[in-house]
Every structure is written in structure tokens, then in C-alpha cells.
Amino acid sequence: MKKVISLTVLLLFIVSCSTVPITGRKRLNVVSDSQILPASFAQYEGFLKENKLATDVKKSNEIQAVGVKISKAVDKFMRANGMVSEADSYRWEFNLIEDNTINAWALPGGKVVFYTGILPVLKNTDGMAAVMGHEIAHAFAKHGQERMTTGILQQAGGLAVALSTNTKDSRTQQIWNTAFGIGSGLGVLAFSRTHETEADKLGLVFMTMAGYNPEEAINVWIRMSELNTAKRPPEFLSTHPSNETRIKNLKAYLPEAIALANKYNAQ
């Protein structure tokens, strides 16, 4: 049984490894679009029914306009680079929700939500584009599908540990199960930080392709760091990179993002 699990995990890795366009990062994804997108779209519809759309029509329209502009740039990139079927699978939608939470998020398939609480931090249209590019990048890179794959592999790993120690004494079993839980948990956190950093980079490229000022992404995170004065956990115990790390990475990647955006716009 243990050998079957190990061989299954290895086979999944071999047949399901692909590359994220632009960044070139290798990703593992065993969840198909046909499996996840219907559920994602249904979840988004359910969320909109249970939450209030923003009453500020001007800001709502601005969010939607920025989302449409950046998603069109991404769609153009995909079609120019042999990703036609993937481009066809997205159902881009952008909504502003009346909520003081400082947040925005995206679901697989291109469903994006901004909360009104984040608007003062964004400050201007380029700030909106910075966060919009980041959220669209999560959908583009299929981070949601990858996180689901990680969960599946975690379950398989936990089962393998349980089977390999079932003949050991209870203390040995507890030690191994605890070690696996801590190790896999920290691994998932690091994986999530990788997604955030990748979305930051892709978001810079996408917002630049759409004609927005990428330098404003740096300013958004400077403003975010000024707001977030509460004590934060160590970065290795967080799902997101620290604000300081993000600012540093964005500054370093900015010249490459501009060069890539110019290259892709010329296609």
C-alpha cells in the first residue's frame, strides 16, 4: 500500500507538472479547469447574493473599468502565445463590495472582488491597477488549482506516514505524525508566499501592459506598511511575504516588468 501511494504521488508529479507563463516557475496541478471552474463560478454567485455591492457607483465603475482593461491585456497575451483554450475558459468579472475590510481577492476563472475598505490605501487608479493586476495574476497562474493540489498531496503524505508507522509504538507514531504536521504546514505557508510573490511580479507586468504606472504598486505597499502597525508573525509563519520584502522585490523587478510588458505589447 505504501509503495502504491508513493508511486501514485510520483506519477501525479510527472504527468501534472507544467510551467507558469512569464515567470517560468514549475507548478504541480492535478485539478482540471472542468473540475474547479463550475464550483468557483457558483461560489462567486453565492458570495454576491450574500454581500452588498458598493453604493459608490463611480468607484464601482472604476474598479470594473480597470479590471476589464487589464484582463483584456492578459487575454491578448494568452491568445498570442498559444493559450487560446485557456483564454476562452475565463469569465472575467469585477465587483466592489461594501465592507470596511482592507482586502481584495480572486477565484479561479477570473472572478475578482474588491472591498471598499481597501480604496483609501489604493488612493488612485494606478493603485487600483496594482492590486487588480495582482489578483488577476492569481487567476492567470492558477494558484487556486495549485493550492487544491497541495491539499491532495498533503492528505496522501499523511496517509503514507500513518501506514509506515502503524506497527510502531504509540510514542513513535505521535512523533512522526507531529513532525509531518509541522513540516507540511510550514511547506504550505512557503508555497503560499511563493504564489504571492509571483502574483506581485505578474501583476506588475499586466498593469504595465494595460497602460498603468507600475511604480504605484510600490507606493501601495508602502502605504500598506504604514497602516499595518500591529505586531505581525515571523514571515516564515505567514502566508504572505512581509510588506518590507514585497517592496524590495517590487523595486528589484520593476525594470524587468516594464521590459516584458513592452515585449508582449509588441506581439
C-alpha positions in Angstrom: 0.0 0.0 0.0 2.8 2.4 0.9 4.5 1.7 -2.4 1.2 2.3 -4.3 0.8 5.7 -2.6 4.5 6.7 -3.3 4.1 5.6 -7.0 0.8 7.5 -7.3 2.3 10.7 -6.0 5.3 10.3 -8.3 3.1 9.7 -11.3 1.0 12.7 -10.4 4.2 14.8 -10.3 5.4 13.5 -13.6 2.2 14.0 -15.6 0.9 17.2 -13.9 4.0 19.4 -13.8 3.7 22.5 -16.0 5.2 25.9 -16.3 3.7 29.3 -15.3 4.0 31.6 -18.3 6.2 34.6 -18.0 7.8 33.6 -14.6 8.8 30.1 -15.8 8.1 28.6 -12.4 7.3 24.9 -12.4 4.0 24.1 -10.9 2.1 20.9 -10.0 -1.6 20.8 -10.7 -3.8 17.8 -10.8 -7.1 19.8 -10.7 -8.5 20.4 -14.1 -10.4 23.6 -15.1 -13.5 21.5 -15.8 -13.4 20.3 -12.2 -12.9 23.6 -10.4 -14.4 26.4 -12.6 -18.1 25.5 -12.2 -17.7 25.4 -8.4 -15.7 28.6 -8.5 -18.4 30.4 -10.5 -21.1 29.1 -8.3 -19.2 30.2 -5.1 -18.8 33.7 -6.6 -22.5 34.0 -7.4 -23.3 32.8 -3.8 -21.0 35.4 -2.3 -22.5 38.2 -4.3 -26.0 37.2 -3.2 -24.9 37.3 0.5 -22.9 40.5 0.3 -23.9 44.1 -0.5 -22.5 45.7 -3.6 -20.9 49.1 -3.0 -23.2 52.1 -3.2 -20.5 54.3 -4.8 -21.3 53.9 -8.4 -18.3 55.9 -9.6 -15.8 53.7 -7.7 -17.6 50.5 -8.8 -17.4 51.5 -12.4 -13.7 52.5 -12.0 -12.9 49.0 -10.5 -14.7 47.3 -13.3 -13.0 49.5 -16.0 -9.6 48.7 -14.6 -10.4 45.0 -14.4 -11.6 44.9 -18.0 -8.6 46.8 -19.3 -6.0 44.5 -17.5 -7.9 41.3 -18.3 -8.0 42.3 -22.0 -4.2 42.7 -21.9 -3.9 39.3 -20.3 -6.3 37.8 -22.9 -4.3 39.3 -25.7 -1.1 37.8 -24.2 -2.7 34.3 -23.9 -4.0 34.3 -27.5 -0.7 35.5 -28.8 1.1 32.7 -27.0 -0.9 29.6 -27.9 -3.2 29.7 -24.8 -6.5 30.1 -26.7 -8.4 27.4 -24.9 -7.3 28.8 -21.6 -8.3 32.3 -22.6 -11.7 31.0 -23.6 -12.2 29.4 -20.2 -12.1 32.7 -18.2 -15.2 34.5 -17.2 -13.8 37.8 -16.0 -16.0 39.7 -13.6 -15.1 42.6 -11.2 -17.2 43.8 -8.3 -16.8 46.3 -5.4 -18.3 45.1 -2.1 -19.4 47.4 0.7 -17.1 46.3 3.5 -14.5 48.1 5.6 -12.1 45.2 5.4 -8.8 46.1 3.6 -8.8 43.3 1.1 -9.3 42.0 -2.4 -9.3 38.5 -3.8 -9.8 36.4 -6.9 -11.3 33.0 -7.6 -10.2 30.6 -10.4 -11.7 31.5 -13.7 -11.4 35.3 -13.3 -13.9 36.3 -10.6 -12.5 39.2 -8.6 -13.7 41.1 -5.6 -12.5 44.4 -4.0 -13.8 45.7 -0.7 -14.4 49.4 -0.2 -12.1 49.3 2.8 -9.0 49.0 0.5 -9.8 52.0 -1.6 -8.1 54.6 0.7 -4.9 52.6 0.5 -5.1 52.3 -3.2 -5.6 56.1 -3.4 -5.8 56.4 -7.2 -6.5 54.5 -10.4 -2.9 53.2 -10.7 -3.2 51.9 -7.2 -6.3 50.0 -8.2 -4.5 48.6 -11.2 -1.6 47.4 -9.0 -3.9 45.3 -6.8 -6.1 44.3 -9.8 -3.1 43.1 -11.7 -2.0 41.1 -8.6 -5.5 39.4 -8.3 -5.8 38.7 -12.0 -2.3 37.2 -11.8 -3.5 34.7 -9.2 -6.2 33.5 -11.6 -3.9 33.5 -14.6 -1.2 31.4 -12.8 -3.9 29.0 -11.5 -2.8 29.4 -7.9 -6.2 28.2 -6.6 -5.8 24.9 -8.5 -2.3 24.5 -7.3 -3.3 25.0 -3.7 -6.0 22.4 -4.1 -3.3 20.0 -5.5 -1.2 20.7 -2.4 -4.0 19.7 -0.2 -4.5 16.5 -2.0 -0.8 15.6 -1.8 -0.8 16.6 1.9 -3.5 14.1 2.6 -1.6 11.4 0.7 1.5 12.2 2.6 -0.3 12.0 5.9 -1.8 8.6 5.0 1.7 7.4 4.0 3.1 8.4 7.4 0.3 6.7 9.2 0.7 3.4 7.2 4.5 3.4 7.6 4.3 3.8 11.4 1.2 1.6 12.1 3.4 -1.2 13.5 5.4 1.2 15.8 4.6 2.1 19.4 2.2 5.0 20.1 5.0 7.4 21.1 6.9 6.8 17.8 3.7 7.3 15.8 3.0 10.6 17.7 6.5 11.9 17.0 6.3 11.1 13.2 2.7 12.5 12.9 3.7 15.7 14.7 6.8 16.1 12.6 4.8 15.6 9.4 2.2 18.1 10.5 4.7 20.8 11.3 6.8 20.2 8.2 3.9 20.1 5.8 2.3 23.1 7.4 5.3 25.3 7.0 5.8 24.0 3.5 2.3 25.1 2.6 2.9 28.6 4.1 6.1 28.9 2.0 4.1 27.7 -1.1 1.6 30.5 -0.4 4.3 33.1 -0.1 5.7 31.9 -3.5 2.2 32.5 -5.0 2.0 36.0 -3.6 5.5 36.9 -4.8 4.7 35.5 -8.3 1.4 37.4 -8.4 3.2 40.6 -7.5 5.6 40.1 -10.4 2.9 39.1 -12.9 0.7 41.9 -11.7 3.5 44.5 -12.4 3.7 43.1 -16.0 0.0 43.1 -16.5 -0.7 46.5 -15.2 2.1 47.9 -17.3 0.8 46.1 -20.4 -2.6 47.8 -19.8 -1.0 51.3 -19.7 -0.9 51.9 -15.9 2.1 53.2 -13.9 3.8 50.1 -12.3 5.7 52.3 -9.8 2.4 52.8 -8.0 2.5 49.2 -6.9 5.5 50.0 -4.8 3.6 53.0 -3.3 0.6 50.9 -2.5 2.7 48.6 -0.4 4.5 51.5 1.3 1.0 52.8 2.3 0.0 49.3 3.4 3.1 49.0 5.6 2.3 52.4 7.2 -1.2 51.2 8.0 -0.2 47.8 9.4 1.3 48.8 12.7 0.1 45.7 14.6 2.6 43.1 15.6 3.0 40.6 12.8 4.1 36.9 13.0 7.5 36.0 11.6 7.5 35.9 7.8 8.1 32.1 7.7 4.9 31.6 9.7 2.9 33.8 7.4 1.0 33.1 4.2 2.2 36.4 2.7 5.7 38.0 2.4 6.3 40.9 4.8 5.5 44.4 3.4 9.2 45.2 3.5 10.0 42.1 1.4 7.3 42.9 -1.1 8.5 46.5 -1.5 12.1 45.3 -2.0 11.1 42.6 -4.5 8.8 45.0 -6.5 11.6 47.6 -6.8 14.0 45.0 -8.0 11.6 43.5 -10.6 10.3 46.8 -11.9 12.8 47.2 -14.8 12.2 43.6 -16.0 8.4 44.1 -15.7 8.5 47.1 -17.9 10.7 45.4 -20.5 8.4 42.3 -20.6 5.3 44.5 -20.9 6.8 46.3 -23.9 7.8 43.0 -25.4 4.4 41.4 -25.1 2.5 44.6 -26.2 4.6 44.4 -29.4 3.4 40.9 -30.2 
